[in-house]
């Protein structure tokens, strides 16, 4: 096979473009390499968009907070088409609640937003990098309006019954590692983001324990929408009305 020939190529429908598209991958790790020809999105972004449009067809009228948005796919669409969209990043050395490089500076574990500020909170592969996920979920629930929801993706390991902490940021700024350090891409830092957790089957139960929210977990193998490969789970945690 020619070294430039794709390992996967198929026509379908992109839920971000909301139009016919072609999905192509040059590598068989589809999670990061199966791209939409229109918006450049990858499977988890399309999976979240699919849930968004099915469960919240009027999302453009909602007040949405997205933490750590990416540069492609669903994040630019939310910013472009939702007038009440707020994007945040965390700059640890900068004042909270201030605009920094086009983003509101927010620590997900200790947010400055008022109670019941949002209809929807969105994150894409953020929860595996937070230090205290229980604090994040409590804060998300606090900032959601009654009936609001937290829509997010996070790698969920199918061979794990129990989630595993892999690293802990200590109060003195040092990091305690419990496994080989692993870093993922970070849109605001070339240093990457340290993975603090490998989540397992118990995550949905823990979300309810931490926040009181009810949880749905959705998983796909959908060639038509280009959502195949590992870690296609989307979580929808809903605050009681």
N, C-alpha and C positions, 0 to 999 in steps of 0.2 A: 504493500500500500504506500502511496506517496506520503511523505512525512507531513505534508500540509493538508492532506485529506481529513475531513472531520470524522471523529469516531461516532458521531450521532448527528443526524440532520433530519428534521421533520417539520412539515407545515402544521400550523395549528392556530390557536386564538390566544392572544395575550390579554389577561385581565387588567393589566396596567395601561397598555395602549388602547384597550377596548376596541381591538381591531384584529383582523387576520395577521399572522406573523409567521416567521420561520425560526425554529429553535435549533441552534447548532452548538456542538461542543468539540473542541480540539483535544480534550482530555476526558478520560472516563470517570473522573471525580466530578460528577454532574453538579453537585452542591455549589461549587464555585465556578464552574466552567460552562454550564449550559445556558447560553445567552440568547436573549430575544433580539432579533434583527432590528426591531424598531427602537426600543428604549434601553437595550443593553442590560436588562434586569436578569437576575438569577432566580432559581426555583423558589427559595424561601420568600423572596419579595413578591413573586407572583402568587404564592399561596396566601400570604397575608392580604394581598389585594383582592383575592377571590372571596375570602371571608368578609372583608370590608364591604364589598359591593353587594354580597348576598344578605348580610345581616344588618347593614346600615346603608340602605340605598340612598338615603338623604344625607350622606356624610359631609357633603359640601356645605351644609347648613349648620353643622355641629361646631362646637368649640373643642379643638383637638390639641393635645400636647404630645409632641414626639421628642423623646430623648435620644441624643446621639444619632441624628439622621445621616444617611449615606448620601453620596453624590449622584446616584443613579436610581432608576426604578421608581418605587412607590414614594420615596421621600420628596423628590422634586415635584411630583404630581400633587401630593398633599399641600405643599407650600404654594404651588401655582393656582390650585383650584379651590382651596378652602380659605375663605377670607379670615376666619377666626382660628387659624393655625398658629401655634407657638412652637418654635424649635429651640431646644436647649442642648448645651454641652457642658461638661464639667471641667473648669480650669481651676485646679486646687489652689493656685497662688493668687487668684483674682477675687475681688469682692463678689459675693453671691447676689443674685437678682439683677446684676448689671448686664448690659449688652457688651459682649466681647466677640470681636470678629464676626459680627452678624448673628450671634446666638445669645440667648439669655443664659447666664451662668447659674447652673443649678446642680446641687448634689442630690441625687435621687434618694439618698438615705435621710436627708434632712432638708426638705424643700421649703422654699419661701412663698410658694403660692398659697392663696387663701383657701379655706375649706370649700369644697364643692365648686371648684373653678371650671371643671371640664366635663364634657360629655364622654370623651374618649381619650385614653392615653395609649400611645403606641411605642413599642421598641422592637427593633430587629437585632437579635443576637447581642443583647446587652446584659441580660441577667446572669450569664455565666462569668461576668467580669466584676460584679458588684461584691463588696466586702460583707455586707450584712443584708442578705435578701429579705429577711423578715421585716427589717426596717423599711426597705423599699416598698414592699407590698402594703404595709400599713400606711405609708405616705401616699401611695397611689390611691388606695381606698379613701383616704381622707380628702384628697383633692378631686375625687370623682363626685358628680352629682348623683342623687338617688336614681337607680336604673342605669347609670353609666357603666362603662366597661373598660377593661385593660386588655388590649389586643397585642399579642407579642409572639415572637419566635425565640426559641432557645434550643441548642442541641440537647436531645434527650437520648440517652444511651439505652438501647433496647435490651441489652444484656444485664442491666442494673436494676435491681429491685429498690435499693436504697441509694440516695444521692451521696456524693463524696465531696468533702471540702478538700481542695488541693493546695490552697494558699490562704494566708490570713495577713491582712495589713494591720500592724500593731499600732497602738497610740503614739509610740515614739517615732513612727515613720518607717520602721523596718518591716520586712516581710518574712513571715515564717512559712516555709515551704514544707508540704507533706507529700509531695510527689515531684517528679521532674518538671521544672517550669515550662509552661507552654504559653505562647503569645499569639494573639490574633491581630488582624489589621485594625488600626485606629484612625478615623478620618481626620483627627486633629494632632496626631503625634506619630512621628516616624519610629518611636520606640515600641509601638504596639501596645496592646492591652493584655495584661496578665489574666490567664484563666484561673479563677478562684474556685469554681465548682464544676464537677461533672454531675449532671442531673439524671435521675432515674425515674422509675415508674411511680415513685412516691411524691413527685413534685406537685401534682394536682391537689393531693391531700394536704401537703404543707402550705400551699397557697391559701386554702380555706382556713387552715389553722391560724396562719399569720394575720389574715385580713378579714375573715368572715365572708369573703366573696365565693360564689359558686363558680365552678370551673368546667369548661368543655375543652377537650383536646381533640384536634382534628389532624388526620394524617392522610397524605395523598400518594397515589401512583397514577398520575394523570398525564398521558402523552399529549393530549389535545391542548392542554394549557402549559405544557412544558414543566410539569412539577413531578420530577422523578429523582431517584437517587437517595442518598442518606439524609436524615434529619429534616424531613419535610413537615414536622409537627408545627401547628399553630395553636396557641392557647388563647382562650377567651374567658376572662374572669369578670363576672358581672356583680356589681354592687346591688344589694337589695333595694327595692323601691319603697 
